[in-house]
């Protein structure tokens, strides 16, 4: 069984994260979510569009590549497309932050909201 940590974001509506959470619960085990926090956009393309973010911790028997495939599939199910992203609309952005003890998406780990959410998920475990 592998430990996973996943970042979830959207700039559409906070309810979109609830849809993503339901999809994640169907695919992974021992799932826990942080609360949703609003954040300011990063980058000019998303200027003026507030984001909503959460973090999920859980377990899986899937290989890392399978987890990443599932996350891309969930993004598509949520309505995410490259055309929408090009217009600054992010229906769902779901990133695998950690697989077992291996940190991924190093830049994300430096963001204050990720630090806050990861700290909250750790508190939930203890």
C-alpha positions, 0 to 999 in steps of 0.5 A, a space after each residue: 500500500 502506498 501513501 499519497 498526497 494530492 493537491 486540488 485546485 479550481 478557479 470556477 466554484 468551490 463546489 467543483 472541488 466537492 466533485 473532485 473529492 467524490 471521484 478521489 474517494 472512489 479510487 483511493 483508500 483511507 481518504 482525508 481532505 482538508 477544508 477548502 481555502 481561497 487563494 490568489 491566482 499565480 501567473 498573469 493568465 489567471 489574474 483576477 480569478 480567485 482559486 479554491 484549494 484543498 489537499 487529500 491524503 490517502 492510500 493506494 495499491 496503484 503504481 505512481 503512473 496509474 495514480 497520475 493517469 487517474 488524476 488526469 481522468 478526473 480533471 477531464 471528468 470535471 470539465 477541464 480542457 486545454 482551451 479553457 485553461 488557455 482562457 484562464 479557466 481551471 475547472 480542476 487542477 489535480 497534482 500528485 504532491 507525494 508518492 510514498 516518501 517522494 515529493 513531486 511538484 517541487 515548486 508547489 511545496 514552496 507555496 504558502 497555501 500548500 504548506 498550510 494545507 499539508 500541515 492541516 492534513 498532518 494534524 488530522 492524522 495525529 
